[in-house]
């Protein structure tokens, strides 16, 4: 028997409502029409520019005749906008690379330069409408808007590098030889690893506290970012031009959209498959942050003494705090729960019950990880995943989500049948808070995933309500912070990484464990 059916249905209702909010956030903004105000970014106008640049959509890799044609069209676009254009050639045998550097004429004040950057070459396999044609078009539309404003408090440049797909050659040559690089600019870099999805701020320079505070103040909605992206990316072998800039001492932010990654670096990276919402989101992020930085010479994203922990809340607001705060903040909910339930911790059965709750959680995480690995590897062995990212890999999520929910229920039936729901709730959130302390001490960039739900549990512990209500409230708080992760991880990692994101999905359901405890719980009365 499952107790608390009303609480379960309430959790489902909360889940549906929050999932709708997350889906809207991850769609990105609606593309603005060509006749929208000229001071606003229009994906429709930018798309028309991109169509002119790509022409017949031939691939234009570094050193090709097609790349020379695209470069000539880019120079025409910058000159039409009235920017001062500099051709920056460099030799990289067997190729002759050409970077394009354009400066806004209304940004003559001295100060740390601002550079908006991307690359304009494609891979040999496809025309690169998204990677990085959409980024180029977004910067050209941003340049058009900024050129009509000003004057600005710092020099503003647009850098389009060559040879990025071959190994960031253009960026490497630029930082090695150009005088602008010696000024250590602030850089906003734009990339694409797919043809759709929101514009995600996923990488920064180290010691990024000042930079993320500027990001929080000026990133337009929907905001999609988090220190977890930055932490993960620093461990990955993947690189973009931003890697070269940051290594050279530039401060800045790196943006990319990653949806429909099965089109990435293929002949399907075309204008027809490019999402106008992604183009609009890239452009709005570029314009908002470029304006903020260009109009305020003090907002230079100078390296701070430490990194930040930061995250967006359903795309509405970015929250930032120093990483040194992560551990003290993580201790707060643990101390609240310990103080609130001190008497219960020393009951005769509590420590035995703690082992059963810990066993249930470990069973869920291990079983979901193992099954995710077995399912994905079996399907790959059967030839269903010819690439790491496949066109219809999303259907796997429809399997993993209910499977993880079932395993939470099974763990509760195996381990928690004789326990009171109130005991399970106390022990689960005490353990969650303790794990949050360990995470804050070791990997603070991830700590908000445990901190926010733990703070919700600490607050709920002070309310004189029954356990079912507490479960609904704590599930709501945890879902707010975990649902975007559950949506983005399969997109970011691909179907072969289910051993990682299947346990992440299970985290979403773990707060339901008290609802499956059989023994009648006695609500804890306020002391």
N, C-alpha and C positions, 0 to 999 in steps of 0.2 A: 504494500500500500504506500502511496505517495501522499504525504501530508502537505497542506498549504497550497491546494490547487489554485486558489484565488491569487496567491502570491506569484505562482508560476505564470498564470495568464497575465498578470500585471507586468511581469518581467518581459514577456513576449511583446506586449503592447509598447513598452518602453523601447525595446530593441527595434521594433519596426519604425517607430518615430525617429529614433536616433540614426538608424540606417538611412532613412530618407534624407536627413540633414547631411550625413557624410557623403551620400551619393551626389547631392547638390554641390557640396564643397569640392569634390573631386572631379566634377564636370568642368570646372573652370567658368569664367564669366562668359556671357553671351557676346558673340562678335558684334561690334558696332558697324553700322552701315557706312557707306562712302560719304553720305551727306551729313554725318554727325559733325558737331562743332570741330573746327580745325585745330583747336587746342586740346582735343581728346584723341586718344589712340583709336584707330579704326583698323581692325583686322581685314576688313574688305579692301581698304586702300592698300594695306601692306601686301595682301595676296595678289593684287593687280601688279604691284612692283615685282613681286617674286615671279609671276608669270612672264614678265618682260625679261627678267634676268635669265631664266631657265630656257626660254625659247622652246625648242622641240624636246626638251627634257633629256638630252643626251647626258650620259655620265661625264663629269669633268674632273678627273683626278689630277693630282699635281703633275706638272710637266706636259699635259696634253694640250692639243690645239683647242679643244672645247673649253678648257680652263682659261685659255687666253681670251676666248670670246666672252666668257662670263666676266672676266676681269675688266675688259673694255666696257662692257655694259655697266658694271659697278662704278667705274670712273665717270661715266656719263651721268649716272644718278647722283653722285656726290656733287659734281660740278653744276648740275641743274639746281641743286639745293643751295648752292653758293658757298659750300665749305672749301676751306683751303686743303688741297689734296697733295700728299707726298707719296711718291712711289719708293718703296724700300726694297730694292733687289738684294738677293743674297745667293751665293753659290752653295749648292748641296749636291755634289756629283751623285748621280748623273743628271740632276735637274738644276734648272735655274729658277729659284723661287722668287715670288714677288709679294711682299706684304703691302697692304694699302693702309695708310694712316691719314685720316681726315680730321681737321680741327674746326670747331665752331668759331667763326670770326668775331662773335660777340662774347667771347670768353678770353679776354686779354689780361685780366688781373693776375698778378703773380700768386703763387700758392701751389700746394700739392696738386698735381694734375689728376683729373678723373678720366679714366679710360673705359669705354664700353666696348667689349671685345667678343669676337666669335671668329670662326674660320669660314672660308668660302669654297674650299675644294671639297669634292665628293669622293666616295670610294669608286673603284672601277665598276662595281656591280650595279650601281644605280645612280639616278640623277640627284639624289640628296635634297629633295624638296623640304624635308624636315631637318635632316642632319647635313649641313646646318643652314639650308636655304631659308627656313622659317626664321632662324635667328638673325640672319643678314637682313631680311625684310623687316623684322621688328626693329632693328637698329636704324634702318633707313627711315622708317616712319617716325621713330623717336627723334632722329636728327632733324627731320622736317619740322616737327613741333618745337623743338628747342631752338632752332635757328630763328624762329619768329619771336622768341622771347629775349630775356636777358636785359642788360648785361649780367654776366655771372661772376661769382666771386673766385672762381678758379678756372684754369684752362680745361676745356672739355674736348676729348679726342674720341674718335671711333677707329678701332684697330681691327682690320680683317686680315687674318693670317692665312698663309698658304702652307700646304703640306702637313696639316694637322693629322689627317687620316694616315699619313705615312709614318708618323712618329713625333708629332708636335714640332716639326722642323722649323716652321716659320716663327713660332713663339720662342724657341731656343735661340735662333739667330737674332731675333729682335732684342731679347734681354742681354745678349752678349755684345751687341754692337751699336745699338741706337742710344743717342744721348737722353731721350725721354726715359728710358729704363733706369738710368742712374738717379732720377728724381724719385724713384720708388712710388709710382702712382697708386691711387685707389682704383680698383678694377671691378667692374661688373661683367662677368663672363656668362655667355649663354650657349647652351648645348641642347641636343635632342638624342634620345636613345629609343626612338619609336616615332609614331606619327600622331599620337593623341595623348590626352591626359593633362593634368594640371601642371603648371610651372612650379617646380619644387626647388626651394633653396636648400641644397644638400651639401655644400662644402664651403668652408671659410679658411682663412689663414689661422695659424695657431695664436693663442692668447686673444680670443675674439670677443671679449666682453663688450668693449666699446662698439664694435661693429654690429653685434646682435642687438644692442640697445637702439641703434639707429634703425636697424631692420624692424624692430618691434614698433617703433614710432611711425614708420612710413610705408611699410609693406601694405599694399591695398588688399582688400578682401576679394576673394577668399584667400586666406593665408595658408600655405602648405609648407611647413618646415619643422625642424626639430633638431636638437643636438644629437639625437640618436642617428640621424642620417649622417651627420658629420663624423661621429665616432666610428660608424661602420665603414664609411668611405675611406677613412684613413688607414684601415687595415686591408683594403682591397688593392689588387694590382692594377686596377683601372686608372687611367690618367686622361686628363684633358689639358688644353692650353693653360687652364688655371693652375694646374700643378706646377708648371714652369714658372708662372708669375709669382706664386706664393713662395716657391723655393728661392726666388731672387729677392724676396723681401717686400713684395707688393702686398697691400692689404686689400681685402675685398670679399665678394660673395659670388658663388657659382650657382647657376640655375639650369634646370633641365626638365623636359617632360619625357615620360618613359612609357606611356601607354601604347598598345599595339606593337610591342617590341619585335613581333615576328616580321614586321616590315623593315626593321633596322638593318642597314647595310645590305639591302637587297634591291632588286629592280622594282619592288613595290613601294619604295620611298618616293612617291609621286605627288604631284599637286592634287590629284583626285583623292588620295588617301589621307592628305594632311587635314587635321582638325582645325577649323577656324577658331574654335574655343581655345585651343592650345596656343595658337598664334596671338590671339587677343590677350591671353594671360601673360605670356612672355612680354608682350609690349607694354601692358599696364605696369608690370613689375619694373621693367627697364625705365619707363618714363617717370614713375613716382619716385624711385630711388635716385635717378639721375637729377631730377629737379631738386630733391632735398639736399643732395651733396653739392650740386653746382651753386645753389643759392646760399649755402652756409659753409664758408671756408673752415669753420671750426669742426664741422662734422667730417673728419677725415679718416675715421675708422682706425685710428692709431692703435698699435699693438698694446694691449693691456698687460697686467701682470699675471692674468689667468684666463682660462677659458670660461665660457658661460654654459649654464644649463638653460635650455629654452625649448619651448613647444608652443604650438598653436592650439587653441581650444575651439574645435569645430569650425576652423577657418575664420573665426570672428576676431581673435586677438592673439598676439604673440606675447607670452610671458617669459621674462628673463630674470635670472638671478645668478650670482657668481657661483662657480663650481665649489668654492670653499664653503658655501652654505649648504651643500647637498647633504652632508652627514648630519649637521645639527638639525636640519629640517626633518630628516628621516627619523631622528630620535624622538621628535615631538609626538607623533601618533603612538609610538611604542610606549612611551612613558604615560600617555593618557590612558591607554588600554590597561597597562599594568596597574596604575593607580585606581582605575574604575573597577577592575575585577580582581584585585589582590586577594580577596577572600576566596574567590572561586579557584584561583590557581593552587591553593593549598588544600583543596578538598581531597578526599581519599582516592578518588578515581581520576582526577584531572590529568595526572601525568601519564597514566595508562591510556586515557582517551587521547592525549596529545600524540602518542605514538600511532594510534589508529588514524587520526586525521592526517598526520604526516605521511603515513603509508598510502592513504587514499590519494593525496596530491602527487606523490611520487609515482604511483601506479598510472595516474592519468597522463603525466608528462612523459613517462617512459613508453607507455603503450601508444600514445599518439605519435611520438617521434618514430617509433619502430614501424608502425603501420604506414605512416607517411612515406618512410624510406622504402618499405616493401612494395607499396602500391605504385609509387612513381618509378622505381627501378624495374618493376615487372612490366609496366606499360611501355617503358623505354626499350626494354629487351624485345617486346613484341612489335617494335617498329612504329609505335604511335607518336614518338617524339623525335622526328628527324633532326630537329635543332633544339637548343636549350629553351628557346621561346617558340611556341607554336600558336597558330592562329586561333585555335579553339581550346587552349589549355584552361581557360576559365571555368569550364564545366567541372573540372576536378574540385574546385572550391565547393560546389554543390554536394560533393561526396564528403569532403573533409569536415564541413561545418556540422552536419547532423551526426557524423561519426564521432567527432570530438564530444558532442553533447551526450551521445549514448554512453561513451566511456566515462564521463563524469557521473552519470547515473549508475553505471555498473560499479564504479569504485565506491560510491556511497552504499550500494546494496551489499557489497562485499565487506566493507570495513566499518560502516557507521550505523548499522541497523539497530544496535542496542543503545545508541547514544541519544541524549536530549538535543533538540535542535539548538537551544541556547548555548550548550557546551560546544557544539561544533562551530557555531558562529564566533564565539570568543576565541577558540583555539585557532581557527582558520585565520582570522584577521590579526591575531597576535603573531602567528607564524609569517604571515604576509609582511607585516611591519618589520619583523626581524630580518627577513630576506631583503627588505628595502634598505635596511641599514647596511647590510653586507654589500649590496649593489652600489649604494652611494659611496661607500669607502673604496670600492674597486673600480667601478666604471660609472662615474657620476653623470656622464652624458645620457645614460639610460635610466637614471634613477627616478625621473618623473613618472615613468610607467607604474612604479610601485608607490611613489609618494602620494600622488593625487588620490588614488583609491584608499590608501591607508588613512589619509586625513579625513576622507569621507566616513570611513568606519569609526574613527575616533570621535567625530562629531555625532554620529548615530548612537554611539555607546552612551552618550549623555542624555539621550531621549528616553523617557519612560514608556516605550512602546513594545509590542510583541515582536518576536523574532522575525516573523514573516514580513512585517513592515521594514524592519532593519535590512533584511535581504534585498527587498525591492530598492530601497534607497542606496545601499552600497553597490548593488549591481548597476544602478543608473550612473553613479559617479565613475565606476570602473569602466563601463561601456563607453562613456564620453571620451575617455582617454585611450581605450584599447581598440575601439572599432575602426578608427582610421588606420591603425597598424594592421589589423586583420584584412582590411581592404587593399592596402598598399603592398604588403609583403609578397603575396603571390605575383603581383605585377612586377615588382622589383626583382625578385629572385627567380621566377620562372617555375614551371611545374616540376622540375627535377629536384627542387629544394624543399619538398614537402616535409622532410624530416625536421626542418627548422620552423616553418610557419604553421604546421599542424599543431604542435604544442602551444604556439602563440594563440591559436584559435581556442584551444582548451582553456587558456587563462581567462577567456571571456566568460566561460560557463562555471568556473570553479566557485565563484560566490554563491552558486545555487546549492552547494553541498548541504547546508543546514536544512533545506526543504525536503531532503530525502532521508533525514534521520527519523527513525521510527518511534523512539521513546518519546513520550509526551514531555515537552520542555516546559519548565517553569520560568516565566519572565523574571529577569533580574530586577529587583526593585531598587530605586535610587537610594543611596545611603544617606 
